[in-house]
């Protein structure tokens, strides 16, 4: 396959939605050389669905594919059991093999919605990590100092708070770094929160006298409530959300996030991103485009029409506004008209609590999302502010 060395396309791939490139001039030179590069991306299957934030590096991988480079997808079935401490302020629990297999069940299909899997290599890091003996791990550990690990931002924060850090968490970067050795990567892509792990790949490659990979980190996407998009916070839009739900969730994002969502989640040129219109109208275009990418033109049009019908032509009466921090149970058991905990549980069990913004019934004490409207029973509506 011929590699495309178009200068403008290379500039775009190194700029749009990119937080940092290490080392940029070296990577640019490689991309202009015409050589097929091995572009590594690791996925730890810690959840069953890929959300728009996780899709950003996948979309960047597709751009490299379109230039003719080889994408190497590493499923971290072994590292997921260890637990990535990146950007975590508390110890992440170890996953079991059963949990990992369950999460992996639909991963391949989801990856194929963005990546051309026929042109990609697909590997599981248990293939090589299970074979490492204690002697090899000890040798790898010699590449890092305790000071390096302790000064890592999230570790340092936990140390300052006198919170526990497991030695297991110190091992994670060694393993991700060894992945780069195993697949002979030229480039590794990841979120900016992964920078420490990505640089570990360079350190471990140097340990094995290999040429060090370049690193490209993408910008992080904020969720529907303005915080980092995270499955555990319930503020995600997944690429497999039903089209109406996806449209509604996009419509619920904060206005100041619209341009960033256009930039990171669509292919619309920056110069063509609408800015001087009513934010609601711009958000409608954004929601339509994102639904179109994952569901096609017909579903996108239907979702837009359904949203207009449900939320623009029909007024929701007597919406109460309440401060929202916590679970739906915590919110409904406080305020001027509180429910008892047993009442909330009964309503959830009966399917009588609905997130109107995404048309989804609530059957568990999930975290509420700022900006969303919740219907409680038949006549009470609460908006989280």
N, C-alpha and C positions, 0 to 999 in steps of 0.2 A: 504493500500500500504506500502510495506517495504521500510524503509529509508536506503540508502547506506551510510556506514560510512568509506569507503576506505580513508585512510589517505592521499595518494597521490592526489586523486581527490579533497579532501577538501583543500589541500595545493594549488592546481592549481586554484581552484575557488576563493581563497582568495588572489591570487597573480597576475594572468594574467590580464592585463588591469586595475588593481586596483590602484587608487590613494591613498586611505587611508581606514583603518577599525577602527571603534570606537565602541566597545572595542574589539580588535582582539582576545585576549586570551579567553574572555568570549564567543565570537561567535564560536571560534574553539571548545571549550568545549561543546557548545550546539549541534554543527554539529556532534560531535563524540558520543553524548549521545544516538542517535537513535530516538529521539523525532521528530515528524513532526512539523516543524516551519512554522509560517505564515510570508511570505515574501511580504512586501508591496511595491507597485510602483505606483506613481501617474502620470497621464497624463493630462495636460491642453490642450484641442484641439484648440490651437491658430493658427494652420495651417492645411490644408487638407491632407498633405502628411508627412510621416515619413522618415526622411533622415538618412544616415548611422551613423551620430553622435548620434541621438536619439535612433538608433537601438542598440547601445552598451549596455546600461543597460538592454534592452529587451533580448539581447543574454545572459547576465549574469543571468537574471531571468530564462531563459530556462535551464541553468546549474543547478540551484537550483531545478527546476522541475525534471530534470533527476536524481537527488539524492533522489527524493521522497518527497520533501517539497511542501507546498501549496502556490502558487502564488496568491496574491490578487491584482487585477488591479483596481485602482480607477480612474475613469474618472472625471476630475475636471470640471464638467459642471457648478458648482457654483463658484469655485475659478477662473475659466477662465474669468468670468464676472468682478472679482475684479482686476486681473492682477498681475502676479508674477514679483516682482521687481528684482529678482536675476540676477546679472551680467548686469543690465541695467543702462545706464548712463543718462537716461531720463525717464520721467513718461510714463508707458505703458498705452495705452488707454483701457478703459473698453469695452469688447465685448458684443454684444447683444445676446439674446437667439437664434435669427435667425442665426447669424454668427456661433455660437457654433454648432447648429444642422447641418448646412451646412458642417462645418469642420469634424463633427463626421460621416458623411455619409459613408465614406469608411474606417474609422479608424479600425473598428472591423475586416474587411477582412485583412488589413495590419498587425494588431497585430497577426492574425492567421498565418501569414507567418513565424513568429518567435516563438510565444508562443503556447503551446498546450491548446487552449481555453476550451476544454472539461474537463481539469483537473484544471482549474483556476476559481477563484471567480471573478466576474465582477460587480463592484458597481459604483454608481454615488453619488458624495459627496453632491449633493443637497438634497439627501434623509434625511440627518441629519443636514446639515448646515442651511437649510431653517427653521428648527424648533427652532434654538437657539434664545432666547430672549435677550434683551439688558442687563438684569441682568447677564445672563450666559456669555455674551461677556465681560462685565465689570470684572467679576470674573476671566476669562481667561487672560485678559489684566494685571491683578495684578501679573501674573507670570513673566512679562517682565518689564524692566526699560527703560525709554527714552534713557538713556546712552547706553544700549545694542543696541538698534535700531540705534541710531545716530552713533555708532562706527562701524556699519556694513560697509564694505569697499565701496560698491557702493553708499550707503547713504552718507558716509563721504566725498567721492569725490564730490558729488553734493552739499553738504553743503558748502564745501570749495570754490566751484564755485558760491555760492549764487543762486543755482538753486532750483526750487520748489520741495518739497516732499509732497505728499498728505498723510493725516492720514490713508486713505484707504490702502496705501502700507504697513503701519505698521501692519495692521490687517492680511495681507496675511499669515505670519508665524503661527499666532494663528490658522487659519483655517486649514492649512496643518497639524499642530500639532494635532488638534482635530481629523483629519482623522485617525491618529494612534490609538487614543482612541476608535473610532467607530469600527475599524476592529480588535482591539486587536493584533497589529503587534508585532512580535518578532524581525524582521529585516526590515530595510527600505533601499532601493537601489536608488541611484540617481547620477547625474553628480556632479563633484566637486564644480561647481558653486551653487549647491543646499545645501551645507553643513549647512548654517545657518538655513534653513527651516527644514532640517532633524534633526538637534539638537533640534529644537523647538518641535519636536515630543516627544523627551525624557522629555523635561520640562513640556509639557502639560500632558503626562502620569503620571509624578510624582505628578502633581497637583491633579490628580484623584486617587492617591494612587495605581497606576498600576506599574507592573514591566517595567522598561525602555527598549526600543528597542535598539538593536545594529544597527550600521550604516556602510554601505559599499558604498564608492563613487568610481566611475569609471573615468578613464582618459578622457579628452576632445579631440575630433577629430578636426583637422584643415581642412578647406575646400579646394577646388581646387586652391584657390589663396593664400593659406598659412595663412589666418586669421581663426578665429574660424568659424566653419561651422554654417551658419545662413541663414535661408530662406530669410530674409530681405536683405541680401547681395548678394543673387543669386549665392553663391559659393557651392551649395549643390549637393549631389548625393542622390536621393531618392530611396527607395526600390521598388518603382513602376515605376521607369523610364523604358522606352522601352529598350530592351537589347542592341541595337546598341548605343543609347544615353549613357547608363550606362557605356559601355565599353569605349566610347570616353572620357567621363568625367574623368574616372579613369586614362586614359592615359595622361590627361592634368595636373595631380597633380605634385607638385614639387618633384624632385628626393629624397630629404632628408626626404620626408614623406612616402616613400615606405614601410620601415620596420614597421612603426607605423600603417599603414593601414593593413598590414598583421596581426599584433598583435591584433588589435582592431576589425577588420571586418571579419576575417576568423578564421577557426579552425585549420589551419596548425600549427604544433608544432613549438615552437620558434627555436629549433635546426635545423629545416628543412626549415626555411625561407631563400631563396637564397640571397646571399650577394656579392659573388665574380664574378658577371657577368656584362655585359653591362646593365646599369640602364634601358634602353628601353626594353631589353629582360625580365628583372625581372618584370617590370611594366606590360608587356603583360601577364605574369603568374598571377599577382595580379588581373588584370582586368578580366581575364578568370575565376578565382576562385570566385570573387564577383558576377559576372553575373551568374555563375553556381549555387550559393547558392539561388539566388532569381528567376532564370528563368529555371534552369535545364541544363544538359550537352549539349543537342542539340542546344539550343539558344546560349549558351556560345561559342560553336565552330563556329556557323554561324556569331556571332558578331565579333569574332577574324578574321575570313576570310574576312568579309566585311571591317574591319578596315585596314587590310593589303592591300586590293584591293584599298581602297580610299586614303590612306595616305602614303603607302610605295611604291606603284607601279606608283603613279601619283604625279608628282611634281606640286606644286602651284606656278605660276610664279609671279615675282615682288612683293614679300611681303614687305610692309612697316612696320617698327617698330615704335611704339609710346608709350609714357608713359601713363599708364592707371589708372586714379583715377576719378571716376564719372560715369555718365550715357553714353549710346551710343550717345545720342544727344550732350552732352558736349564734348566728344572725337572727334566727326566728325566735330564740328563747330570750332575747333582750329587746329593749326599746319600749315604746309607749304601749304597744299592743302585743305583748309577748305570748308565744305558745309555750306549753309545757314540752319537755323532751319526749314524753310518751305520745303527745299529740303529733309532733313532727314525725316520729317514727311511724305512727299510724298512717299519716298522710303520704309518706314515702311509699309505704307498703301498698297503699291503695292506688298509687300512680297519680296522686293529686297534686304533686309539685312539679312544675314544668319550667325549664329555662326557655322563655319565649323567644329570646334572641336567636337561639339555634334550633328551636322546636324540638327539644329533647327532654323527656321525663327524667326526673331525678329519683333514684331508688337507693342511693347510698349517701352518707354524709360527706360529700365532696366539698372542696373549697369553692366559695362563690367567686364570681369574676366581675370586676368593676365595669360598670356601664351596661351590664346585662339586666334584663327585666325578668323577674320570676313570678309566676302565677301560683298562688297558694289557695288550694280549693277552687271554688267556682268564681269567686268575686273579688279576691284580694290580690293586688299586684304590688310588687316591691322592686324598686330599681336601686342597684348598688352604686354608690357614688364614691 
